Amino acid sequence: MAKRYVEGESAPYTELQVVEDGAPPMLPKYKIFLLNATQFGLNFLVLLLSVVVVPAQVEKLVGGTHKGRTMGGMVAGGAAVTFLVSPLIGMVSDRITSRMGKRRPVMLVGTALLCGGLLGMAVSAPEINIHTGTPVNVSMMTPGLKVNHSKVAADEYHCMVNLEERRCSPFRGKGSNRSLSGEYGQAAPLKASDIAAHAHGVVMPRITRYQPEVIKPAGNLGLYIVFFLLVISSQATVAVPFNALVADISHPSQRGFNSGVMGAMILLGNVSGALAGISFTHIGVLSMYSVIIAMLVVCVLITTFTITEAQAKKDRDIPNLNCRTVFLGFWTPLKEHDFRWVFITRFLMQQGVATITGFLEYWLNDMIPLPYCWTAATSVALLLLPLLFAAAASSLVFGIVSDKTGYRKIIVTIASFIMGLGSFVNAFLSGDYAYYIAGIMAFIIGLGFGAYQSVDFALVMDVLAEDADKAKDIAVWHQALVLPQALATPLGGIVLDVFEKVNCRIGLGYIIIFILSSIYFLLSGMFVFKIRRAR
């Protein structure tokens, strides 16, 4: 068993040394894809729930006024549950003795609980609101107004948007001028400058009499939150032993390829979830949850019944599970030098990613002129496609490169620089073609993110020291993904609100957010060189 070392002690290995004593046999490449099927199913579930399904259900449960704070509280509660549950699940998995091994039994139990939680979420909130946009009919505008139809659009209906007005209106006092949109139920005359300002410019749909939509809450919020937390904890019950299973059966020479396949499956699961979400309003809540459950079950069964584990035996070196063991399990892995820096590197990378994704839809809505009057929700989904496809391809390519060359740290640095550059460019985007430039930047950021994903798991497999506590250590490493989800959005929200109030005309809050993300990415690329056991 490899010995840990902490600061002040000499390292028991050189920087380029790879320990292969008792290494598992090499897997055929097709089995590596089958092994990572669970990763596809989990990320299909996560994207659909977090981006499409849960926000719509929460809005129907509590109404539009309280949806933000309710959603934020649920996310924070889910992060707290994951933080507490994940290491505990890892410790239990490390101590199981079963003919099926240590990991697969826990995965199957977690999948059963996850399916029950998903059904509960569907039944406790079975309805959603379906929003429809209100077009602007040029023929109904102020009589005598001359409109340049070739400039606005070829269709009879057009969107008129003033982005600066949209950004700044929340910060004005009650006595501010509201002539741009008029009061509800009244027609507001449009000026010729408003028509010409199509590319600069609040959507002006209130040309005819309009009554604001009233959302009537429906469902059981308390029950929904209980099942939501069950889903979050059950997801960890599947993910933690799965990651440990990958680490258990990965040959050192295949770690880069395995990590690349894992990254590709993560991103392909996200893409598939985004595409499936397009049909959500058409098929309804129960049908969408049925699709999620079916996809999850199939993917987990592919992994558990195509991959074999050695029969688990009790390891006498593992201490008995008690309160002290559980408490120390959270902190002991971080005493090891390399593990700590792998954790910090991943935390900073995910902090940058979470900061961008948490406010991407708001940024498009407030800062970027959107083509064809697309909604911000549609625009963000389309913007993610080039990012995710580029990341999936990049993850596979750099995973192979990592195995061939043995280099991990330089790939992380290159990825961090690419993502930091893309984020910095986005901070200052403006003008009629900003959305298309943002699409190019999304592709570039995707290349960097895929390169990072290709070595993300390989790095932690390189530095894991205690074979007996592998699942628990990976569960602690997993917190570097969970914690940014709980920290990045609140921190980014404070930055956005404070600096938008300082200067909303240039969108200072969004500029600061993207620059902050760039700093996170660059720090991740710098700190990776603190890791001694990886090249």
Secondary structure, DSSP 8 states (H G I E B T S, - for coil): ------TTS--SS-TT----TT------HHHHHHHTHHHHHHHHHHHIIIIIIHHHHHHHHH-TTTHHHHHHHHHHHHHHHHHHHHHHHHHHHHT---TT-SSHHHHHHHHHHHHHHHHHHHHHS----------EEGGGS-TT----HHHH-SSSEE----HHHHHHGGGS-TTS--TTT--TTS-----HHHHHTTTT-----TTS----------S-HHHHHHHHHHHHHHHHHHHHHHHHHHHHH--GGGHHHHHHHHHHHHHHHHHHHHHHHTTHHHH-HHHHHHHHHHHHHHHHHHHHHHS--------TTS----HHHHHHHHHGGGGSHHHHHHHHHHHHHHHHHHHHHHHHHHHHHHHS--GGG--HHHHHHHHHHHHHHHHHHHHHHHHHHHHHH---HHHHHHHHHHHHHHHHHHHT--STTHHHHHHHHHHHHHHHHHHHHHHHHHHHHHH---GGGHHHHHHHHHHHHHHHHHHHHHHHHHHHHHHHHH-TTTTHHHHHHHHHHHHHHHHHHHHGGG-SS--
